[in-house]
Amino acid sequence: MDAIAVWDLVKVPFPYADQPVHQYRPALVIACPEGHDRFAVLWVLMVTSAANRGWPGDVPVSAHAGTGLPVASVVRTEKIATIDRRVVQRIGRLPAADHAKVVARLRQTLAGVAD
């Protein structure tokens, strides 16, 4: 398995809050907590097509090259999940130009600040 790091874009079985299913989809790694291998998790944000209906806190991915994303996409900072590190596949990396925007929106989301 490739080493996974913060700002990597990965393909994961993303859980849905309103359905008892998972769908493999892209996600952005925002934390790789250290811990016992048995509990190795990643914190991720959902990544979805920019063509989908927008949500508050969405951050557009500014450049397509190197991301591994099939279409223009957004990072959905309101959809946070923990994923078993053993089931992820690295597909690319979020452009550095987008890091500060994701951090700012994620801070607002976690603080409960509305748009």
N, C-alpha and C positions, 0 to 999 in steps of 0.2 A: 504494500500500500504506500502511495506517495505521502510524504510529509505534508500535513495540512497546516496552514497558518492563517492568522487574521488577514482579511481582505481577499482571501481566495474565494472564487466562485466554485461551488460544488454542486453535484447532482445528488439529491437525497430523497428518502421517502418522507415527504413533508406531511405532518398530521393536519387534519382539518378539525376545527372546533365544533362544527355542527354536523359532522358525519363520522361514523366509526371506520373510516378508510384512510389510507395514505396514498398519495400520488407522487411518483417520482418527478421531481421538478428542480430547477436551479434555486440555489440559496447562497447568501453571502455569509461567510464565517465572520463573526464579530468577537468571539472569545474562544480560547482553547484552554479551559481550566486544567491545571495539572492535577493529577490524582492517580489513584490506583487504577491499573489497566482495566480491571473489571468494571469500573465506573467511568470510563473515558467517554466524555460527552463533548460536543461542540455546541455553542450557542450560535444560532443562525437566524437570518432574516429572509423572508420569502422574496424571491425575485420573480416578476411576472411580466408579461408582454405589455409594452406601452400602449397597445391598442385596447387593452381592457379598461373598464371603467376605473377612473382614478380614485384613490383614497387620500384622506389627509395624511401628510407625512411621506408620501411617495417621493423618491429621489430618482430622477432620470439618470440612466447610465450614459455618460457623455460621449463615449467612444465605443465602437463595436469591436475593433481589432484587439485580439488577445484575451477577450472575455470568455470565449467559448459559448456565448449565447447565440441562439439561432435567429433572433429578431431583436429589434429595438426594445429595450426593457427598462423597468423601474425596480428599485429596491423598495420593498414595502416595509417601512420601519414599524408599522403597527402590528405586523405578524411575526412574532418572535417564537422560536422553538428550540428545544434541546434535542439533539440527535446523537445517537450512538456513533462514535467516531469510526467504528468498524464497517459501517454501511455507506460511507460517503465515497464519491468519486470526484477528484479534482478535475474541473473543466477549463479553468482560466483564472484571471485575476481582475479585480475591479480597478479601473483607471485611478491613478493617484489623485487626479483632479477632483474625484468624487468623494474622497475620504472625509474631508472636513464637513461636507454637506450631510453625509450619512450620520456622522457623529452628532452634529447639531440637531438634526431631526430626531435621532434616537434619544438624545437627552430630553427633548421636549416631550416625546412619547412617554418616557419613563417618569417624567415629572408630572404628567397629567395635564400638560399645557395644551389647550385646544387651539386650532387654527382660527 
